[in-house]
Amino acid sequence: MQLGNTLGIPLLIFAAVLNTTLMPEFRLGNGAPDLVFMLVVSWALLADVRQGLFWAVVGGVLQDMLSVAPLGASALGLVLVAYGADATFGDVHRRNLIIPPLVAAVGTVLYHISLLIVLELDGIDIALGQALFYVTLPTVIYNSVLIVPIFRLLGVVHLWLQPRRVRLE
Amino acid sequence: MRGSRVFVFAMTLVIVVTLIFLSIRGTLGPLESAGSVPLSVVQRLTGRTTRGVSGFVDDVAEFRELRERNADLEEALAVYQAELAELREKGADYDRLAALLEYDRFGPEDREYVTCNVIGLDSTGFVRAIQLDCGRRDGVEVLDPVVTELGLVGRVVKVSATGAEVLLLPDPNSSINASIRSERELTPSGLLVPVSPVIEPGPDAAPGDPGATPANPAAEAEEPEMEDVREDGLVVGQFTGDLVMSYIPVDAVVGEGDLVLTNGLGQSLPADLVVGQVMSVSLAENELWQQARVRSLVDFDRLEIVQVITNFEPVDVSVFEEEEDDEAGAP
């Protein structure tokens, strides 16, 4: 298993637990910062697609174990966002300040829509308009702002794990 | 290279969709249950620390507000103690009459409780639910009612060996049968008039003294005829966190401050659990019934300890629903 993946598991477990304990304290409407989402998106932009998808599946399954959603519901949204981010922007430089917030904003909306579809299939009826206003909008604001320090931090970790090759002439 | 990436993505999607399918069918129940055990241990530890820090910060920030609230609560307590004395008398009468009728009813004294700590909130944000550190090992089952000393909290929707997930009352998917209970003054013309819930204690009366002097001594002399009123309806949670009680008859006299209790209809919850108090009443858009905004006394964002009623057995009506579906589908 790659070092990035090995590091990802404990990090995502901790983030998933914080999502249910600490993050609700910062709730705006019904939305709160989503640590797992921000970690997955950041790693998908920094590392290769395989690692991004691995983090998405692990993070999503952990989220679902701590919620009423069926197993895989969050993973589906995270996988779509992680792949979409990687396919659109490829590897992003760790000092980039524009792409991560952009991906976080658009990705949060896509992630929530996918989650709502799965919850609907599971028989949990949620009013789309209200859900987007009370949950998605505040979460978009939080995620777009907080992804900047998280992306920078993971950028350092990524550099430490996978240093760039330099040719000496 | 690009083909390989697409292949990895497609395979991941297949795995995730299979997981969702199996989970919705319930096949992954044991796996989910086993997986959530270590997570709930970490969650318990983190939750305790978080609650401690956040509680301290809140206490400091809300000190002034807490003092005012304390004064309000002391005043309310005085009123409720007077009501309690009256209700105790009525309860004693009820017990006597119930014994005479040999009426078998699931009353508060029959309930068995398990006390649980709240260790987390649902992470999706779309569902208002909490996670408890009690599970099947403690006797908790799906659909068990969850309460605090202030009233109904919700119902268990998911349970593992050591943990449970509770759908809270304010969730839009939560709907319960309830009744508005109040006392109304019967006017000579036969009309029901709401009674003001405010009782002003007399100059020498201690807080909670049932013998407190009424606000209007003349009213006591006349002793108006009172009638207990019960209006049934359906309490549904809202995305905003409010509770709305619908299907209250148009001619029902409902007033601000009236108590809302579960009525036991449908046998999905025990009767007489406190849901909240009526805040305002209005006519529904279709004008066929009234609807009331209900405020629960429970602070759903600050739940720390709850009790699960473990010996209440809800009636499984799914059999009838299946029969109805079959009949509807029959040619």
Contacts between the chains, C-beta under 8 A, distances in Angstrom:
chain1	res1	chain2	res2	distance
A	13	B	39	7.2
A	13	B	42	6.7
A	14	B	42	7.7
A	16	B	39	7.4
A	16	B	123	7.0
A	17	B	39	6.8
A	17	B	42	5.0
A	17	B	43	5.0
A	17	B	46	5.1
A	17	B	120	7.5
A	18	B	46	6.6
A	19	B	123	4.5
A	20	B	43	6.3
A	20	B	47	7.9
A	20	B	119	7.9
A	20	B	120	3.3
A	20	B	121	5.5
A	20	B	122	7.2
A	20	B	123	5.0
A	20	B	131	6.6
A	21	B	43	6.3
A	21	B	46	4.7
A	21	B	47	4.4
A	21	B	50	4.7
A	21	B	51	8.0
A	21	B	119	7.4
A	21	B	120	5.2
A	21	B	121	7.7
A	22	B	46	7.1
A	22	B	50	4.8
A	23	B	123	8.0
A	24	B	121	4.5
A	24	B	301	7.5
A	25	B	50	6.9
A	25	B	54	5.2
A	27	B	301	7.5
A	30	B	125	5.3
A	30	B	126	7.6
A	30	B	128	7.5
A	30	B	239	7.0
A	30	B	241	7.9
A	31	B	125	5.7
A	32	B	125	6.4
A	34	B	123	7.9
A	34	B	125	8.0
A	36	B	123	7.8
A	49	B	5	5.0
A	49	B	8	6.4
A	49	B	9	7.1
A	50	B	8	5.7
A	53	B	8	6.3
A	53	B	9	6.6
A	53	B	12	4.7
A	56	B	12	7.6
A	57	B	12	6.3
A	57	B	15	7.1
A	57	B	16	6.5
A	60	B	16	7.4
A	61	B	19	7.3
A	61	B	35	8.0
A	62	B	39	7.2
A	63	B	123	5.2
A	63	B	124	7.6
A	64	B	23	7.7
A	65	B	32	6.2
A	65	B	35	5.2
A	65	B	36	4.9
A	65	B	39	5.7
A	66	B	36	7.3
A	66	B	39	6.2
A	66	B	43	7.0
A	66	B	120	6.3
A	66	B	122	7.6
A	66	B	123	5.3
A	66	B	131	6.7
A	67	B	122	4.7
A	67	B	123	4.8
A	67	B	124	4.9
A	67	B	127	6.9
A	67	B	129	7.3
A	67	B	165	7.6
A	68	B	122	5.9
A	68	B	124	7.4
A	68	B	127	5.1
A	68	B	129	5.3
A	68	B	157	5.9
A	68	B	158	5.9
A	68	B	165	5.5
A	68	B	167	7.0
A	69	B	124	5.5
A	69	B	127	7.5
A	70	B	20	5.5
A	70	B	23	3.7
A	70	B	24	5.0
A	71	B	19	5.1
A	71	B	20	7.0
A	71	B	22	7.6
A	71	B	23	3.9
A	71	B	28	5.4
A	71	B	31	7.8
A	71	B	32	5.7
A	72	B	16	4.8
A	72	B	17	7.2
A	72	B	18	7.8
A	72	B	19	3.3
A	72	B	20	3.9
A	72	B	23	6.0
A	73	B	20	6.1
A	73	B	23	7.9
A	73	B	124	7.9
A	74	B	123	7.8
A	74	B	124	7.3
A	75	B	16	4.8
A	75	B	19	6.9
A	76	B	13	7.6
A	76	B	16	4.9
A	76	B	17	7.0
A	76	B	20	6.5
A	79	B	9	7.6
A	79	B	12	5.4
A	79	B	13	6.3
A	79	B	16	5.7
A	83	B	9	4.8
A	83	B	12	7.9
A	86	B	5	7.8
A	87	B	5	7.6
A	112	B	126	7.6
A	115	B	124	6.2
A	115	B	126	6.9
A	116	B	126	6.6
A	118	B	20	6.0
A	119	B	124	7.4
A	119	B	126	6.3
A	119	B	127	7.4
A	121	B	20	7.9
A	121	B	24	6.8
A	122	B	24	5.4
A	124	B	126	7.8
A	124	B	127	6.5
A	124	B	173	5.8
A	125	B	172	7.3
A	125	B	173	6.1
A	126	B	126	5.3
A	126	B	127	7.8
A	126	B	172	6.6
A	126	B	173	7.7
A	127	B	172	6.6
A	127	B	239	6.4
A	130	B	172	7.9
A	130	B	239	4.1
A	131	B	126	5.5
A	131	B	239	7.0
A	134	B	239	5.3
A	134	B	240	7.1
A	135	B	125	4.3
A	135	B	126	5.7
A	139	B	125	6.5
